[in-house]
Amino acid sequence: MSTLRQKWITAPLLKWIKKVLPPISDTERAAMEAGEVWWDAQLLSGKPDWNQLLEMGPPTLTDAEQAFIEGPVEELCKMIDDWQISYEDHDISEEIWEFLKKNRFFGIIIPEEFGGLGFSPTAHAQIVTKISTRSTSVGVTVMVPNSLGPGELLMAHGTDAQKQHYLPRLADGRDIPCFGLTSPEAGSDAASMVDHGVVCYGDYKGEKTLGMRVNWHKRYITLGPVATVLGLAFKLYDPDHILGEEEELGITVALVPTDTEGVTIGQRHLPAMQAFMNGPNWGKDVFIPMEWIIGGQENIGHGWHMLMSALAAGRGISLPSLSTGGAQLAARTTGAYAHIREQFGISIGKFEGVQRRLAEIAGIAYVLDSAHKTTTRALDQGRKPAVVSAIMKAHATNGLRQAINDAMDIHAGKAIIDGPSNYLGNVYRAVPVAITVEGANILTRSLMIFGQGAIRCHPYLLQEMEAATNPDNDAGVKELDALLPKHFLFQLKTLGRAMFHGWTGGLFASSPKGVGDAAKYYRQMNRYSAVLTLVTEISLMSLGGELKRKEMISARLGDVLSELYLMSCTLKRFHDDGSPKEDRPLLEFAMRSGFHNIEVSLIEVFHNFPVRFVGQFMHFLTMPWGHSIRAASDRQARACANLIMEPSDTRDRLTQGVFLGNPGDGIDVVEQAFLKSHETAPIREKMKKAGIRSLSVDAVEQARTKGVINDEESAQIKSTAEAVDKAIQVDHFDSLGEQTAKG
Ligand SMILES: Cc1cc2nc3c(=O)[nH]c(=O)nc-3n(C[C@H](O)[C@H](O)[C@H](O)COP(=O)(O)OP(=O)(O)OC[C@H]3O[C@@H](n4cnc5c(N)ncnc54)[C@H](O)[C@@H]3O)c2cc1C
């Protein structure tokens, strides 16, 4: 039977797979092999095991990590004046640099034995989040040495000698690192770089030494202008066969002290008015001994794999932290401002148009914070979930963009006029930086998330692809033949599950124990997990390798996977928090918005599927009744908006990453006005009942003389009026760059 099957089914199938399989380059393969799959694989199994996620528990901090966040991080935030950094000095002060070095901010992830802090990904993320709510420039400056900066590569791949030399110097800031991958020719397609080295002998410390002569031009390199050591990626060639037969040895990564002869460190770029250091650098015939390669000579050609492995975890920390901080800042300040700013005689936050936007901001902050927490928890456990971290990178930065745009619109002129009291404008300007770096978002969304997710998370596909690329055809047939029955059974189960849940609206899908009335959301999650799994299976079968080029389809399918991930994290966070009923509006808003997005994406896939009848067939199988979950209702939006316009534990929980400890700064002025306004709300109510709506000095005096309020109340309401007046002011300047009094 097996031989007959091999002859008549498996062999022709293998031939077909070989034909439709997209060509996979070495660099794509390395990206595909970097890191691992995790909850993403559960979501693409059609039957996620929720206990795996819920039993992870919430992320925790050690006493030392907590003390660091409450100590040096708070102190640093107090020292930071982002206006001065960005507009007056265009630079971070020497005092802040020294503080960062002295307190080992550049060694957050470096183990204690090498002089670093040895903190967990969760602690690392919370530190970057808090700093980013104060200054993106300082946030990025701290972030880079702790992500792709050579520290992480050294810890994972360095030789003992390299670790002993560099890690202590990086941890205390004696060495400032940067990492050079991007060049003018090679941006998103970094592996196509023309920067190259040639194996040769040269003079090193007066001795003839085996090494490489390297030429490069890098640009956009963060910390480049101040770096003392450059992590450098280049392609290595051995035309004289000094090392062996092969001439093209592949992408290699070395550590190059920036004072090496032939290295030129360029002047600064100015990225979107952010003051963190960033610039180009060049190398002209720079001789690099083999021992400068990270991990030594045996790591020649392993550079791309090393970078992809580092990014598999790093993408889940740096930019998601910055984005979560930004979204929390938007939620806290915009809720407060919408409450205190009055137009047409009432708070602008009472207008429904504004409420809808406030709800979006609150929802984004809740989802991002939940996903950030869950992802760093997984990283704490030593996982390197490559697809999940790509989801986080793209969707956290995109969420930041939406939240900040809405926050800017609600603040209107208050956030447009730049100056020391504007706490949003600089975050708004920094958003495109976050969107572009570590894998620009359009590419990440269109090519990576589903492209990698579908293949890597599939229980059999990767093995089938390996069978198809086996140079021994007979062995390939046997490998594929062993997989076929299992794959077929998987397809049958997926079809049954997706159809059943699709046709019954998820009514009979299961839910984990102990989740209370959030069970209905888990049921829908299971339903759409099954639907996505089936749609993936059918898409792969009908389009094969063509799916890679159909970016509009694969981006939408990636959006479904991403939504499922973000929503899983949101459910987990609600569960971890003890299912507080006060937070329910946030959960409801996030779930309804997420399911709505999923349905829109799926229906767009069905309508635009390149093989028309297959699209219609998938529609019929999985969503025969069309949209079944409505977007968040206006009632839910109002409830969410109100949560960020009133002081409460929920508001504090939602925005706990925001630094608030700088009396008199823009954020504090708005926060104080907000708190006073709530404290004096009953007095204001009395005035309104008496027909006095204004908070002007005359109006308050009129209320007092008429006996509507007493002397003490009059003093209190005047104090509120002053605080609100201060909060709505913007800065103005005598002449360019010179600030005069506000008002
Ligand atoms: C402020 C800043 C700091 C940086 N720091 C560093 C650093 O420290 N080290 C370093 O090496 N690099 C750094 N970079 C470089 C950064 O990683 C690149 O800018 C990024 O990879 C994009 O390259 P590019 O700007 O040349 O855009 P391009 O590659 O020209 O891309 C342009 C657009 O096309 C899209 N695109 C490209 N290919 C595809 C595709 N196949 N499918 C869909 N869309 C696609 C992209 O998403 C993007 O929207 C930094 C960049 C900036 C702006």
The ligand as an SDF file (V2000), in Angstrom:
LIG
                    3D

 53 58  0  0  0  0  0  0  0  0999 V2000
   16.5220   56.6460   13.0610 C   0  0  0  0  0  0  0  0  0  0  0  0
   17.0310   55.3760   12.4870 C   0  0  0  0  0  0  0  0  0  0  0  0
   17.8680   54.5740   13.2290 C   0  0  0  0  0  0  0  0  0  0  0  0
   18.4060   53.4180   12.6760 C   0  0  0  0  0  0  0  0  0  0  0  0
   19.3200   52.6930   13.3800 N   0  0  0  0  0  0  0  0  0  0  0  0
   20.0010   51.6870   12.7410 C   0  0  0  0  0  0  0  0  0  0  0  0
   21.0900   51.0480   13.3640 C   0  0  0  0  0  0  0  0  0  0  0  0
   21.4630   51.3350   14.5080 O   0  0  0  0  0  0  0  0  0  0  0  0
   21.7680   50.0910   12.6700 N   0  0  0  0  0  0  0  0  0  0  0  0
   21.4060   49.7390   11.4050 C   0  0  0  0  0  0  0  0  0  0  0  0
   22.0410   48.8930   10.8260 O   0  0  0  0  0  0  0  0  0  0  0  0
   20.3300   50.3100   10.7930 N   0  0  0  0  0  0  0  0  0  0  0  0
   19.6530   51.2890   11.4190 C   0  0  0  0  0  0  0  0  0  0  0  0
   18.5870   51.9050   10.7940 N   0  0  0  0  0  0  0  0  0  0  0  0
   18.1990   51.4600    9.4830 C   0  0  0  0  0  0  0  0  0  0  0  0
   16.8240   50.8360    9.4060 C   0  0  0  0  0  0  0  0  0  0  0  0
   16.8670   49.5270    9.8950 O   0  0  0  0  0  0  0  0  0  0  0  0
   16.3750   50.9390    7.9450 C   0  0  0  0  0  0  0  0  0  0  0  0
   16.0250   52.2930    7.7440 O   0  0  0  0  0  0  0  0  0  0  0  0
   15.2700   50.0350    7.5950 C   0  0  0  0  0  0  0  0  0  0  0  0
   15.7460   48.7280    7.5010 O   0  0  0  0  0  0  0  0  0  0  0  0
   14.5920   50.3990    6.2650 C   0  0  0  0  0  0  0  0  0  0  0  0
   15.5190   50.6550    5.2640 O   0  0  0  0  0  0  0  0  0  0  0  0
   15.3370   51.9600    4.3580 P   0  0  0  0  0  0  0  0  0  0  0  0
   15.1400   53.1240    5.2480 O   0  0  0  0  0  0  0  0  0  0  0  0
   16.4610   51.9950    3.4120 O   0  0  0  0  0  0  0  0  0  0  0  0
   13.9720   51.7230    3.5870 O   0  0  0  0  0  0  0  0  0  0  0  0
   13.7380   50.8250    2.2880 P   0  0  0  0  0  0  0  0  0  0  0  0
   14.3850   49.5140    2.4440 O   0  0  0  0  0  0  0  0  0  0  0  0
   14.0730   51.6350    1.0930 O   0  0  0  0  0  0  0  0  0  0  0  0
   12.1880   50.5800    2.3530 O   0  0  0  0  0  0  0  0  0  0  0  0
   11.2440   51.5510    1.9130 C   0  0  0  0  0  0  0  0  0  0  0  0
    9.8350   51.0210    2.1340 C   0  0  0  0  0  0  0  0  0  0  0  0
    9.6190   49.8430    1.3690 O   0  0  0  0  0  0  0  0  0  0  0  0
    9.0770   48.8090    2.1680 C   0  0  0  0  0  0  0  0  0  0  0  0
    9.5320   47.5190    1.6760 N   0  0  0  0  0  0  0  0  0  0  0  0
   10.7670   47.1400    1.3410 C   0  0  0  0  0  0  0  0  0  0  0  0
   10.7730   45.8680    0.9190 N   0  0  0  0  0  0  0  0  0  0  0  0
    9.5050   45.4290    0.9910 C   0  0  0  0  0  0  0  0  0  0  0  0
    8.8460   44.1980    0.7100 C   0  0  0  0  0  0  0  0  0  0  0  0
    9.4710   43.1380    0.2560 N   0  0  0  0  0  0  0  0  0  0  0  0
    7.5200   44.1230    0.9100 N   0  0  0  0  0  0  0  0  0  0  0  0
    6.8370   45.1840    1.3610 C   0  0  0  0  0  0  0  0  0  0  0  0
    7.3950   46.3570    1.6450 N   0  0  0  0  0  0  0  0  0  0  0  0
    8.7100   46.4810    1.4670 C   0  0  0  0  0  0  0  0  0  0  0  0
    9.5890   49.1000    3.5690 C   0  0  0  0  0  0  0  0  0  0  0  0
    8.7310   48.5390    4.5460 O   0  0  0  0  0  0  0  0  0  0  0  0
    9.5760   50.6200    3.5880 C   0  0  0  0  0  0  0  0  0  0  0  0
    8.2990   51.0480    3.9570 O   0  0  0  0  0  0  0  0  0  0  0  0
   18.0340   53.0380   11.3590 C   0  0  0  0  0  0  0  0  0  0  0  0
   17.1450   53.8260   10.6280 C   0  0  0  0  0  0  0  0  0  0  0  0
   16.6520   54.9910   11.1750 C   0  0  0  0  0  0  0  0  0  0  0  0
   15.7330   55.8340   10.3340 C   0  0  0  0  0  0  0  0  0  0  0  0
  1  2  1  0
  2  3  1  0
  2 52  2  0
  3  4  2  0
  4  5  1  0
  4 50  1  0
  5  6  2  0
  6  7  1  0
  6 13  1  0
  7  8  2  0
  7  9  1  0
  9 10  1  0
 10 11  2  0
 10 12  1  0
 12 13  2  0
 13 14  1  0
 14 15  1  0
 14 50  1  0
 15 16  1  0
 16 17  1  0
 16 18  1  0
 18 19  1  0
 18 20  1  0
 20 21  1  0
 20 22  1  0
 22 23  1  0
 23 24  1  0
 24 25  2  0
 24 26  1  0
 24 27  1  0
 27 28  1  0
 28 29  2  0
 28 30  1  0
 28 31  1  0
 31 32  1  0
 32 33  1  0
 33 34  1  0
 33 48  1  0
 34 35  1  0
 35 36  1  0
 35 46  1  0
 36 37  1  0
 36 45  1  0
 37 38  2  0
 38 39  1  0
 39 40  1  0
 39 45  2  0
 40 41  1  0
 40 42  2  0
 42 43  1  0
 43 44  2  0
 44 45  1  0
 46 47  1  0
 46 48  1  0
 48 49  1  0
 50 51  2  0
 51 52  1  0
 52 53  1  0
M  END
$$$$
